[in-house]
Amino acid sequence: MDRTKQIKWLLTIIIPILILFVPETGGITKEIKVFFAITVAAILCFAFELLNNMIPSLLLPFAYAVTNLVPLEVALKPWTVTVVWTVLCGFILSLVLERIGLLQRLACWCILKSGGTYNGILYGLVVAGIVANLILPGAWSVAFAALGYGICKAFNLGKSKEAAGIMMTAAMANLMPGFFVMDPSNVGVLIGVAGGVTDLTITYTDYLMQNIIFLPFGFVMAFTMSKLFKANVTIEGKAYFKAQLEEMGAFKKEEKKVLGVLIFFFLFLITSNIHGIGLVYGYIFAVILLYMPGIDAGTKEDIQRVNYPFLFFITSCMSIGQVANVLGVGELISSSIIPHLGGIGPIGFLFIIWLIAVLTNFLLTPLAAMAALGAPITQMALDMGVRVEPVLYTFFNGLDQIIMPYEYALYMICFSYGLIHIKDFIKAFSTKMLISVIYLFLIVVPYWKLIGLL
């Protein structure tokens, strides 16, 4: 074991032990100390990548139970929450789509319609990201990274400003629709944790209508990338993307079947406020349809390739919120902070929540931050008399603001292809952070006021 890893292990062991020696005053009970010691140990394992994430994910709920903080069925309750099953079905759907190449066809068509130039590629990626996420939320991270790399490779861009612009726009095009399209594996986890504190139901349509104001933001960032990383070489990609579409040929029978299932799925999602059926049923039925006789678009390999450890990671994160709620951790944190926020008002409160998310990003992954802080910020919103929804959305927006690649694995995927200089990455995402906070408080917050969310 190298010295760096030794230090990480020492911190992971010593910090939780020190927590156990905190005096039991001001509402801090023995049970709350044990909870924080176990939780911090698990989060440090995740953050330092000391073990495969599957191991602390398995251990965490059982650690809560074996220390008698809660019964085992309470610690494992997240497995009964619909988020887990929507994520599982989302994985299967995305693997089928990845195999048949439907995203490649969509992206080539969007870029071709955008002109096929450097700027056209950036705007085309944003359009493709919005359409893809509307049809199947949050399933495209690896596919968009590969798509951006493929474009850079086709035009021999190497490690350049042009490549940086394309790769980072591809990452943003995939993730920014999550501000207005509900992704069960991302913002859905935060909503699930908050649901353990208060009665909270947000449908796909609710989320879309409450946050549709974020839709232009992707185009704002594509424009920003085109200016920050102005092309020094001329890219005329019409012929290339046209050739790509011709090579794919006409829609295959399998593609038509899958597209039909996706159209049904999208209609189910967009009408959720009408039929009132939970999103999970749409996900499950869509997967079942892919394997039905007459469609036969799914394969056993698609099921075998599912990232099952990620499911355990999600449930482990949600277990933190579940146990914290039972022990009253949220109330403790809220009662310690709220008295110091007197007179700041709802807007000031939202800014503090956004700032907490941005700072937390330096230490925790977004999912770990949602798990650790989802319950406390929900309780704080309730105690401040502010609706929970805009607080959660603001926190989620803050978690998307990064400076370094390590802060967010989904952005790091694009960086890992080796086409982006670190200085360009920092410049791009520092600029994005500044534009994001301005856009949030000058455009989004007034919209939330207009629709009665604030």
URHUJO-V597639 format. One line per field, one symbol per residue. ss: DSSP state (H for helix, E for strand, C for the rest). A space follows every 50 residues. Layout:
ss = ???
//
This chain:
ss = CCHHHHHHHHHHHHHHHHHHCCCCCCCCCHHHHHHHHHHHHHHHHHHHCC CCHHHHHHHHHHHHHHCCCCCHHHHCHHHHCHHHHHHHHHHHHHHHHHHH CHHHHHHHHHHHHCCCCHHHHHHHHHHHHHHHHHHCCCCCHHHHHHHHHH HHHHCCCCCCHHHHHHHHHHHHHHHHHHHCCCCCCCHHHHHHHHHCCCCC CCCHHHHHHHHHHHCCHHHHHHHHHHHHCCCCCCCCCHHHHHHHHHHHCC CCHHHHHHHHHHHHHHHHHHCHHHHCCCHHHHHHHHHHHHCCCCCCCCCH HHHHCCCHHHHHHHHHHHHHHHHHHHHCHHHHHHHHHHHHHCCCHHHHHH HHHHHHHHHHCCCCCHHHHHHHHHHHHHHHHHHHCCCHHHHHHHHHHHHC CCCCHHHCHHHHHHHCCCCCCHHHHHHHHHHHHHHHHHHHHHHHHHHHHH CCCC
//
